[in-house]
Amino acid sequence: MRDGRLLWHHTDRARLTMRRFSDAFLDQYLDRAGDGVLSSVGCYQLEGLGAQLFMAVEGDHFTILGLPLLPLLDFLRENGELTP
């Protein structure tokens, strides 16, 4: 937004499919992940130990982390905010 005007908007979708795992695995995952996992949406960190929770991931990695980074960088370059 700039001066109340929308400059950029991007919508993306990702799909994560969790695998079946035991309660023992989940307990071990939570112990290893520590309290930091509680600050993550869904209590997983796909970029770390949380990858073990899933059997399939479809879509852009950055979208899953919360920001469609590559489309944003393209927009910034196209608008002179970053060096092309």
C-alpha positions in Angstrom: 0.0 0.0 0.0 1.1 3.5 -0.7 -1.1 6.5 0.1 -4.1 4.2 0.6 -3.5 2.6 -2.9 -2.9 -1.1 -3.3 0.4 -1.5 -5.1 0.7 -5.3 -5.1 -1.4 -8.3 -4.2 -0.6 -11.9 -4.6 -2.5 -15.0 -3.6 -0.9 -18.4 -3.5 -1.9 -21.8 -2.2 0.2 -24.7 -0.9 -0.9 -28.2 0.2 0.8 -30.2 2.9 -0.2 -33.8 3.5 0.8 -35.2 6.9 2.0 -38.7 7.2 0.8 -41.2 9.8 3.0 -41.3 12.9 2.9 -42.7 16.4 2.3 -40.8 19.6 5.9 -41.8 20.5 7.2 -40.1 17.4 5.1 -36.9 18.1 6.4 -36.8 21.7 10.0 -37.2 20.4 9.4 -34.5 17.8 8.1 -32.0 20.3 10.9 -32.7 22.7 13.5 -32.2 20.0 11.8 -29.1 18.5 11.6 -27.4 21.9 9.5 -24.4 22.8 10.5 -22.6 19.6 8.0 -24.8 17.7 5.2 -23.1 19.6 5.9 -19.8 17.8 5.3 -21.5 14.4 1.9 -21.6 12.8 0.6 -25.2 13.1 3.5 -26.0 15.5 5.7 -27.3 12.8 8.8 -25.9 11.1 8.9 -27.3 7.6 12.4 -25.9 7.2 13.7 -28.1 10.0 12.5 -31.1 11.9 8.9 -30.5 10.9 9.7 -31.8 7.4 9.4 -35.3 9.0 5.7 -34.7 9.7 4.7 -34.7 6.1 4.5 -37.2 3.2 3.9 -34.7 0.5 4.3 -31.0 0.0 2.8 -29.2 -3.0 3.4 -25.6 -3.7 5.9 -22.9 -3.1 8.2 -23.3 -0.1 8.2 -19.6 0.7 4.4 -19.5 0.6 4.3 -22.3 3.2 6.6 -20.2 5.4 4.2 -17.3 5.1 5.4 -15.0 2.4 5.4 -15.6 -1.4 8.9 -14.3 -1.6 9.8 -14.9 -5.2 6.7 -13.1 -6.6 7.3 -10.2 -4.2 10.9 -9.9 -5.3 9.8 -9.8 -9.0 7.4 -7.0 -8.1 10.1 -5.0 -6.3 12.5 -5.4 -9.2 9.9 -4.4 -11.8 9.2 -1.3 -9.8 12.8 -0.2 -9.3 13.0 -1.1 -5.6 15.6 -3.7 -6.2 18.4 -3.9 -8.8 17.3 -6.1 -11.7 
